[in-house]
Amino acid sequence: MENKNYILASGSPRRIDIIKKHGINPTIIPAQIEENIPPIKGMKETVMFLALKKAKSVEALGSNKIPKGSIIIAADTIVYKDKIMGKPSDKNDGFRMLSELRNTHHYVATGVALVESENQNARVFADITKVYFKDYTDEELLEYLDSDEAYDKAGGYAIQGHFAKFIDKIEGDYDNVVGFPWNRIENELKLL
């Protein structure tokens, strides 16, 4: 893995921190795509489709920006509770989302695409984590929504942020909920 050139198709500070923490210093080229949900609409299929779309959009920049044989890593994360939940558009939307998730469980799905540029070699997969929320009051929720944390995250929360106190437990990979399931990514990179 150490002899490869890595491109991270994301500007997410959380994803950048995770990959660097594991000894890879990637070139950061955020994918510029419309994140439209495909007609299939299943959580796994959706995140895998979007991750691959991101990786391919970065690969399409061409060899003047992406050296041949570079490993492009792209990811997409959603929250799923009876339907796909995106990022809240405003405080009311955040309140609606987090009220629906209160005192129950939901799923966080992260799709990852690993694409070796110009070599027709790729791995695409999804990781799912079940997250249980505690009961919290409307006042606690409104106080949380006064921060900036909720608005650039699927489902309106960050497990690694201030919202952590409202999480009861998880079943699965913590880093997956952050948006980058490193253990699975590392294993898939070895298979690539």
DRENDO-1510 file (C-alpha; in Angstrom, 1 decimal, always signed):
<recs>
REC; n; res; u; v; w
REC; 1; MET; +0.0; +0.0; +0.0 .
REC; 2; GLU; +2.9; +2.4; +0.7 .
REC; 3; ASN; +4.1; +2.5; -2.9 .
REC; 4; LYS; +0.8; +3.8; -4.3 .
REC; 5; ASN; -0.3; +7.3; -5.1 .
REC; 6; TYR; -3.7; +7.9; -3.3 .
REC; 7; ILE; -6.3; +10.4; -4.2 .
REC; 8; LEU; -9.1; +11.1; -1.7 .
REC; 9; ALA; -12.2; +12.2; -3.7 .
REC; 10; SER; -13.5; +14.1; -0.6 .
REC; 11; GLY; -12.9; +17.3; +1.2 .
REC; 12; SER; -14.4; +15.9; +4.4 .
REC; 13; PRO; -12.2; +16.8; +7.4 .
REC; 14; ARG; -13.3; +13.6; +9.1 .
REC; 15; ARG; -12.3; +11.4; +6.2 .
REC; 16; ILE; -9.0; +13.2; +5.7 .
REC; 17; ASP; -8.2; +12.8; +9.5 .
REC; 18; ILE; -9.0; +9.0; +9.4 .
REC; 19; ILE; -6.9; +8.3; +6.3 .
REC; 20; LYS; -3.9; +10.3; +7.5 .
REC; 21; LYS; -4.1; +8.7; +11.0 .
REC; 22; HIS; -3.4; +5.4; +9.2 .
REC; 23; GLY; -0.3; +6.6; +7.5 .
REC; 24; ILE; -1.6; +7.7; +4.1 .
REC; 25; ASN; -1.1; +11.3; +3.0 .
REC; 26; PRO; -3.4; +11.5; +0.0 .
REC; 27; THR; -3.9; +14.1; -2.7 .
REC; 28; ILE; -7.3; +15.7; -1.9 .
REC; 29; ILE; -9.5; +16.2; -5.0 .
REC; 30; PRO; -13.1; +16.6; -3.9 .
REC; 31; ALA; -15.6; +15.1; -6.4 .
REC; 32; GLN; -17.9; +17.6; -8.0 .
REC; 33; ILE; -21.1; +15.7; -8.7 .
REC; 34; GLU; -24.8; +16.0; -8.3 .
REC; 35; GLU; -25.7; +13.7; -5.4 .
REC; 36; ASN; -29.0; +12.5; -6.9 .
REC; 37; ILE; -30.4; +9.3; -5.4 .
REC; 38; PRO; -30.6; +6.6; -8.1 .
REC; 39; PRO; -34.0; +5.0; -8.8 .
REC; 40; ILE; -33.0; +1.8; -6.9 .
REC; 41; LYS; -33.2; +3.7; -3.6 .
REC; 42; GLY; -32.0; +0.9; -1.3 .
REC; 43; MET; -29.5; +2.2; +1.2 .
REC; 44; LYS; -26.6; +0.0; +0.2 .
REC; 45; GLU; -27.1; +0.4; -3.6 .
REC; 46; THR; -27.5; +4.2; -3.2 .
REC; 47; VAL; -24.2; +4.8; -1.3 .
REC; 48; MET; -22.3; +2.4; -3.6 .
REC; 49; PHE; -23.7; +4.1; -6.7 .
REC; 50; LEU; -22.8; +7.6; -5.3 .
REC; 51; ALA; -19.3; +6.6; -4.2 .
REC; 52; LEU; -18.5; +5.1; -7.6 .
REC; 53; LYS; -19.9; +8.2; -9.3 .
REC; 54; LYS; -17.6; +10.3; -7.2 .
REC; 55; ALA; -14.5; +8.2; -7.9 .
REC; 56; LYS; -15.2; +8.1; -11.6 .
REC; 57; SER; -15.7; +11.8; -11.8 .
REC; 58; VAL; -12.3; +12.3; -10.3 .
REC; 59; GLU; -10.8; +9.7; -12.6 .
REC; 60; ALA; -12.3; +11.6; -15.5 .
REC; 61; LEU; -10.1; +14.6; -14.8 .
REC; 62; GLY; -7.5; +12.7; -16.8 .
REC; 63; SER; -3.8; +11.8; -16.5 .
REC; 64; ASN; -2.7; +15.4; -16.3 .
REC; 65; LYS; -4.2; +15.6; -12.8 .
REC; 66; ILE; -4.5; +11.9; -11.8 .
REC; 67; PRO; -1.3; +9.8; -12.5 .
REC; 68; LYS; -2.1; +6.4; -14.1 .
REC; 69; GLY; -2.3; +3.7; -11.5 .
REC; 70; SER; -3.4; +6.1; -8.7 .
REC; 71; ILE; -5.9; +4.7; -6.2 .
REC; 72; ILE; -8.9; +6.9; -6.0 .
REC; 73; ILE; -10.9; +6.5; -2.8 .
REC; 74; ALA; -14.4; +7.9; -2.7 .
REC; 75; ALA; -17.2; +7.5; -0.1 .
REC; 76; ASP; -20.8; +8.5; +0.5 .
REC; 77; THR; -22.7; +8.2; +3.8 .
REC; 78; ILE; -26.4; +8.2; +4.5 .
REC; 79; VAL; -28.7; +7.7; +7.5 .
REC; 80; TYR; -31.6; +5.4; +6.9 .
REC; 81; LYS; -34.8; +5.2; +9.1 .
REC; 82; ASP; -37.7; +3.9; +6.9 .
REC; 83; LYS; -36.2; +6.2; +4.2 .
REC; 84; ILE; -32.9; +7.8; +3.2 .
REC; 85; MET; -32.2; +10.9; +5.3 .
REC; 86; GLY; -29.9; +13.5; +3.8 .
REC; 87; LYS; -28.3; +16.5; +5.3 .
REC; 88; PRO; -30.8; +18.9; +7.0 .
REC; 89; SER; -31.5; +22.0; +5.0 .
REC; 90; ASP; -32.2; +24.2; +8.0 .
REC; 91; LYS; -33.0; +24.1; +11.8 .
REC; 92; ASN; -36.6; +22.9; +11.2 .
REC; 93; ASP; -35.5; +20.1; +9.0 .
REC; 94; GLY; -32.8; +19.1; +11.5 .
REC; 95; PHE; -35.4; +19.1; +14.3 .
REC; 96; ARG; -37.7; +16.9; +12.2 .
REC; 97; MET; -34.9; +14.4; +11.4 .
REC; 98; LEU; -33.5; +14.1; +14.9 .
REC; 99; SER; -37.0; +13.9; +16.4 .
REC; 100; GLU; -37.7; +10.9; +14.1 .
REC; 101; LEU; -34.5; +9.2; +15.3 .
REC; 102; ARG; -35.1; +9.9; +19.0 .
REC; 103; ASN; -35.3; +6.9; +21.4 .
REC; 104; THR; -35.0; +4.4; +18.6 .
REC; 105; HIS; -32.5; +3.0; +16.2 .
REC; 106; HIS; -31.5; +3.7; +12.6 .
REC; 107; TYR; -28.8; +2.6; +10.1 .
REC; 108; VAL; -25.8; +4.4; +8.8 .
REC; 109; ALA; -24.6; +3.2; +5.4 .
REC; 110; THR; -21.3; +4.2; +3.9 .
REC; 111; GLY; -20.5; +3.2; +0.3 .
REC; 112; VAL; -16.8; +3.2; -0.7 .
REC; 113; ALA; -15.3; +3.0; -4.2 .
REC; 114; LEU; -11.7; +2.2; -4.7 .
REC; 115; VAL; -10.7; +2.8; -8.3 .
REC; 116; GLU; -7.2; +2.3; -9.8 .
REC; 117; SER; -7.1; +5.1; -12.5 .
REC; 118; GLU; -6.9; +4.0; -16.1 .
REC; 119; ASN; -6.6; +0.3; -15.2 .
REC; 120; GLN; -10.3; -0.9; -15.1 .
REC; 121; ASN; -9.6; -2.2; -11.6 .
REC; 122; ALA; -12.1; -1.3; -8.8 .
REC; 123; ARG; -13.7; -2.4; -5.6 .
REC; 124; VAL; -17.1; -1.0; -4.5 .
REC; 125; PHE; -18.7; -2.0; -1.2 .
REC; 126; ALA; -21.0; -0.7; +1.6 .
REC; 127; ASP; -20.7; -1.0; +5.3 .
REC; 128; ILE; -23.7; -0.7; +7.6 .
REC; 129; THR; -23.8; +0.2; +11.3 .
REC; 130; LYS; -26.9; +0.2; +13.5 .
REC; 131; VAL; -27.1; +3.2; +15.8 .
REC; 132; TYR; -29.3; +3.6; +18.9 .
REC; 133; PHE; -30.3; +7.0; +20.2 .
REC; 134; LYS; -31.3; +7.9; +23.7 .
REC; 135; ASP; -34.4; +9.9; +24.5 .
REC; 136; TYR; -33.7; +13.6; +24.6 .
REC; 137; THR; -35.9; +16.6; +25.1 .
REC; 138; ASP; -37.0; +19.1; +22.5 .
REC; 139; GLU; -35.0; +21.7; +24.4 .
REC; 140; GLU; -31.8; +19.6; +24.2 .
REC; 141; LEU; -32.4; +19.1; +20.5 .
REC; 142; LEU; -33.0; +22.8; +19.9 .
REC; 143; GLU; -29.8; +23.7; +21.8 .
REC; 144; TYR; -27.8; +21.2; +19.7 .
REC; 145; LEU; -29.3; +22.6; +16.5 .
REC; 146; ASP; -28.1; +26.1; +17.5 .
REC; 147; SER; -24.6; +24.8; +16.7 .
REC; 148; ASP; -23.2; +24.4; +13.2 .
REC; 149; GLU; -22.4; +20.7; +13.7 .
REC; 150; ALA; -25.7; +19.4; +12.4 .
REC; 151; TYR; -25.9; +20.9; +9.0 .
REC; 152; ASP; -23.2; +19.2; +6.9 .
REC; 153; LYS; -23.9; +15.7; +8.2 .
REC; 154; ALA; -26.3; +13.0; +7.0 .
REC; 155; GLY; -29.1; +12.6; +9.5 .
REC; 156; GLY; -28.1; +15.9; +11.1 .
REC; 157; TYR; -25.6; +14.6; +13.7 .
REC; 158; ALA; -21.9; +13.7; +14.2 .
REC; 159; ILE; -21.2; +10.7; +16.4 .
REC; 160; GLN; -17.8; +12.2; +17.2 .
REC; 161; GLY; -19.2; +15.6; +18.1 .
REC; 162; HIS; -21.5; +17.2; +20.7 .
REC; 163; PHE; -24.3; +14.7; +19.8 .
REC; 164; ALA; -22.3; +11.8; +21.1 .
REC; 165; LYS; -23.9; +12.2; +24.5 .
REC; 166; PHE; -27.3; +11.2; +22.9 .
REC; 167; ILE; -26.0; +7.9; +21.5 .
REC; 168; ASP; -27.0; +4.9; +23.5 .
REC; 169; LYS; -24.9; +2.3; +21.6 .
REC; 170; ILE; -23.9; +1.1; +18.2 .
REC; 171; GLU; -23.7; -2.3; +16.5 .
REC; 172; GLY; -20.9; -2.2; +13.9 .
REC; 173; ASP; -18.0; +0.1; +13.0 .
REC; 174; TYR; -17.7; +3.4; +14.7 .
REC; 175; ASP; -15.6; +4.9; +11.8 .
REC; 176; ASN; -18.4; +3.9; +9.4 .
REC; 177; VAL; -20.7; +6.3; +11.3 .
REC; 178; VAL; -18.1; +9.0; +11.0 .
REC; 179; GLY; -18.2; +8.3; +7.3 .
REC; 180; PHE; -15.1; +6.3; +6.5 .
REC; 181; PRO; -15.0; +2.6; +7.5 .
REC; 182; TRP; -11.2; +2.3; +7.6 .
REC; 183; ASN; -10.9; -1.4; +8.6 .
REC; 184; ARG; -13.0; -2.5; +5.6 .
REC; 185; ILE; -11.2; +0.0; +3.3 .
REC; 186; GLU; -7.8; -1.3; +4.3 .
REC; 187; ASN; -8.9; -4.9; +3.7 .
REC; 188; GLU; -10.4; -4.0; +0.3 .
REC; 189; LEU; -7.2; -2.1; -0.7 .
REC; 190; LYS; -5.2; -5.3; -0.2 .
REC; 191; LEU; -7.6; -7.1; -2.5 .
REC; 192; LEU; -7.4; -4.4; -5.2 .
</recs>
